[in-house]
Amino acid sequence: MHSNHKVVHFVSFAVPFPPNYGGVIDVYYKIVKLKELGVSVILHAFTYDGRQQEDLTSICEEVHFYEREKSFLDQFSLLPFIVKSRHNDSLLSRLLEDDYPIVFEGLHSTFFIQHPKLKYRSKFLRMHNIESKKLKRYEERVLRQEDISILAISEKDQNYLQNTFGNSHFVGAFHSFNEVVSMEGKGDFAFYHGKLDVAENNEAAIFLVNKVFSKTSYRLVIAGANPSKELLECAANLSNVQIESTLSTNEIHRLLREAQINVLPTFQSTGVKLKLLSALFSGRFCLVNDTMVAGTSLGHLCTIANTPDEWIKSLNELSIRNFTSQDVAQRRSIESSAFSNASNGKALYALLFPSS
């Protein structure tokens, strides 16, 4: 079946469909790009609560699902729980049926990465972000393995990983955009979107509501599932702020494009934020803080504000400007940059199949 073409195993921490948040967006569109380049992907994905999405057969050669093992005793394992719970012997036996390269998506998926039977396999570990403190010891142990190539998702991560562990390669984040589709003209609202039950996104949304939009009459739409009680309470008092928690991906994309300003503060400088790439490929003005663009070389395409006063001033200036054909042309520079699926696909292909 796989006689003469290129094949790779992907071991994913979660089912990458629907591609509706950071980590799985990168996994999904990476597989899409490899398929375009003639590579067949054998996908192994861990499911939560039996949730399986069969829709992946259109982009993968084979799809295998595994339930996470959530036994009480796993909590006391020396391995981090997110790793130990993704342990499944049939995954190992499938990986041993051939000698194709293996991409482990995220530290979560690496239970077998140090297995002696995989010692001489070509192995890659995609680091989605530099992980939390309690994973640090495990991370250090895995990343020091000499037979593992690390795939860094941002230039900043690449510098850190290369200096600390060596054997690291920069392959930027994959996403749903192949070209800039930003519209000229003018919108009449600002937009923020993200999974609102993620602490970092909740913090950003509360900052926007309390520190910026409570002091202006300009309209803000916040979209994302599971907004916190605190966020809902902050917004309830303001007539210019609305929270949409049940929108489809298509509706979120529509708002992203129609907004006058995509407002994207963040207080954590991990990786490249896919919501920033979405806004740059499909939205009008992007208003961000330094942390959002740190180590990305994307700052020149955004307006940068850090203090609440700077945010309000920039908001007032951008709200009355037209997004022109020159603005769209300037954005086009990202289509051929390190943030394009085309250049990242080429880089990944060359690492997976160095001799071809």
N, C-alpha and C positions, 0 to 999 in steps of 0.2 A: 504493500500500500504506500509506503513512504520511500520507495526505492531510490529515486534520484533527486527528490527535492528536499528543501531545508525544513527541519522539524525542531521544535523546542518545547520543553515542559514549562508551564507556569504553575507555581504553587501559590495560590492567593489566600490572604488572611480572611477574605470574605467573598461572597458572590458578587462579581463586578457588574451586576445588572439589577435594577436600572442604575446608570452611572450618574448618581445625583449627589455625591459629596466627594471632597478632595481626593482621598486615597483611591477610591474605586474608579473615579473619572480617569485618573492616570493609568490604571490597569486596563480599563476597557479600551481606551483609545490607543494605547500601546499595541494591544492585540489587533485592533482594526488596521493600524498602520503596517504591522508586520504582515498581515494577510495581503494587503496591497502590494507588499514587496515580495510576495510569493512564498512566505513562510507559513507552515502549518503549525498551529498551536494546540498542544494537548493541555487542557486546563484542569487543574485540581483545585477545587474551592471549598472552603469550610463554611457550613451553613449554621445559622442560628435558628433554633426552634423549628427545625424542619423546613424553613423557608427556602424553596428551591425555585430558580428561574430558569426554565428550559430554553429561554430565548437566545442562549449563547451559541447554539449549534450553527447559526448562520455565520459566525466569525471564527469558530474553532473547529478543528478536525475531530476532536473528542472532548467531552466534558464529563468530569467525575466529581460528584459531591460527597462530602464527608461531614457527619455530624460532629460538633465539638463535644469533647468529653468533659462534663462538668461535675466530676465527682468531688465530694467534700474533701477527700484526702488530698486532691491535687493542690488545695490551698496551702498544704504544708510541704510541697515539693521544693527542692532547691532551685528548680527552674521557675521562672516567672509564670504565673497562671496563664497569661495570654499565649505563652508558648506551649506549656504542658498540655493545655486543653485542646491544642491542635496537633494531637498525636494520633496517628492512625496507621496500623500496620499494612493495610491494603494500599495505602498511598506509597509506602516504601517499596512494596513488591512491584507496583506499576512502574515506579521510577527505575527499577532494576531490570525491566524487560528489554531495555535498549541502552544506547549510550549517547542519546541526544543531550545537548546542554540543558541546564535547569536554571530558571529564574525564580528566586524566592522573593515574593512580594511582601516587604515589611518584616521586621524582626519577628513578629507574631508567628510567621509561617516557617520558622527555621528549626523546628524540632529535629529534623533529620540532617541538617546541613553539615553536621560534624560526624555523621555516621561513617564508620570505617569502610563499609561497602561502597560508599560514594566518594571515597578518597580521591580517585583519579578522574572523576567527572569534571566537566567544565561547569562551574557553579557561579552564579551571580546573585548578589543580594541588593535589591532595590531598597534604599533607605528613604522612607517617606518623610520622616523628620528625625532629628536627633532626639533619641527617646528620653523618657522621664528618669528621674534619679533611681527609682527602684529597679529599673532595667539596666542601669549603667554597668553593673558588674558583668551581667550576662552579655551585654552589647560588646564590652571590651574583649571578652573571651572569644566571641564569635568573629569579631572583625580582625582579630590578630591572626586568624587562620590564614596561612599563606596560600592555600588553594582556592580562596574565594575572591572574586572581583567585586568591588563595591560600586554600585551605580548611584551617584549623588544626584539629587533633584534640583539643587540650586548651586550657583557659583560659590556662594558663601559656605554651604555645606561641603562642597568639593574641597575648598581650601582646608577646612578643618579636618576632614576625613583623610585627605592625602597627607597632611602634615603629621597626623596622629598615627595612622595605620599604614599608609602607603597603599598601592594597588587599588586606587579609586579613580573612577572615570566620571566626567560630567555628562549626564544625559538628561536634558531638561524635561519638565513636566509635559505629558501628553494631554490634549484637551479636545473639545469638540469643534474647534474652529480651524479651517484651513485658509480662510481669507478674512480680511477686515470687512465687516458688513455695517459699520457705523453709518447712521443717517445724518445728512446735513439738516440744518434748520434748528428748531428750538422746542424744548419740552417745557413743562410748567411744574415739575416736581423733582425732588431728589430721591434716590433709591438706595437702600441697603439690603443685601440678602445674605443668608448663611443659615446653617443648622443652628437654630437658636438655643438648643439644649447643650451646645458646646460652650463651655465656660468663656472661652476667649471671644466668641461671637456675641454672647449675652453681654459681656463687659463692653464691647464696642457699641452695641445697640443702645445700651443705657447711657453711655457717654454722649452719643449723638442726641438722644432725647433730652437728657438733663442739662448738658453743658452747651449745646448748640441750638437745637430747634425750639427749646423753651424760650429762647431769647430772640426769635425771629418769627415772622408769620409765614415764611416759605414752607411749602408742603413737603413732608417726608413720608415715603411709603417704606415700611420694613416688611420683608417677606421671609418666611422660614417656619419650619415646623416646631412645635413645642416651646413657644415663648414662655419665659419664666413669669411667675406671679409678680415679681418686682418690676419687670419690664412692662407688663400690662398695666400695672398701677401707675407707673411714671407717665405712660402714654395717655391714660384715661383722662387726665386733666387738660390735655392739649388738643385743640380742635384741628391743628394743622398736621397731626401725626396719626397715621393709620397703620395697624399691624394686620398683615394677611398671613394666616397660618395654614391655609389649606390649598394653596395654589399648586397647579401642575407645573412641571418643568417648562412646558411651552409658555405658560402664562408668565413665569418668572423671566424667561428670555424676552418676552414681549415688553415687559416693564423695563428691563435692562436697556433695551434699545430705545424705548420712547422717553425715558427719563432725560432731563436736561443735564443732571449731574449724578454720577455714581459716587456715593460717599463711602469711603473704605478706610476707616481707622483700624489699626490692630495694635495690640500691646504685647505681641509675642513675635519675635523675628525668627520663625521656623520656616524653612523651605521657601517655595514660591507659592503665593496664594493663588489658587486657581480662579477665585472670584475676581482677582485683579486682571488676570488674562482674559476672562470672559468680558469684563468691562472694557478693556482696551480693544479687543477684537470686534465687539458689537455695540458698545455704548458711545455716548457723546463725551462730555467732560468727565475726567476722573479726579476727584479730590481725595487725597490720601495723606497719611502722616509719614514721617521719615521711616518708621519701623516697617511700614507696608512695602516699601521699595528698597530697603537695606540690602545691599549685595546683589541687586538684580539688574542694574543698568537700565531700568525702565523709568527712572525718575523724570527724565526729560519729556516723557509723554503725559505726565500728570501735573496737577497743581498740588503743591505740598504745603500743609498747614499743621502745626503742632499744638499750639495753645488754643483754648476755646475762642479767644479773640481773633486769632488768625483764621480759624475755621469760619467764623461768622463773616469776617471781611472777605475772604475768598468766595464764600457762598454768595454774598451780595454781588460781587463782581461777575462771577460766572453765570448767575441767574439771568443776566440781561444780554449775554453775548450770543451771537449766532454761531453754531458749529458749521464751519465753512468747508468748501472743497479742499482748501489748503490744509485744514485740520485733518480731514480724511486722508489726504496724501501723506501727511507726516506719519500718521498711524501705520500706513502700509509698510513702513520700514520693519515692523515686527514680523511680516510674513516671511522674510528671508533671514531672520535672526535666530539666535539660540532658543527662541521661544516658539519656533514653528515645528509642527509635527514632521515636516519633510526633513529638516536637518537633524532632528532627534532620532528619527527613524533610521536614517543613514548611519548615524553614529552607533546606534544599538546593533544594527545588522552587522557592522564591521567587527564589533566586539564578539557577537555570538558566533559568527562564521568567518574567522580571521583569514582562512586560506582561500576563500572564494573571491 
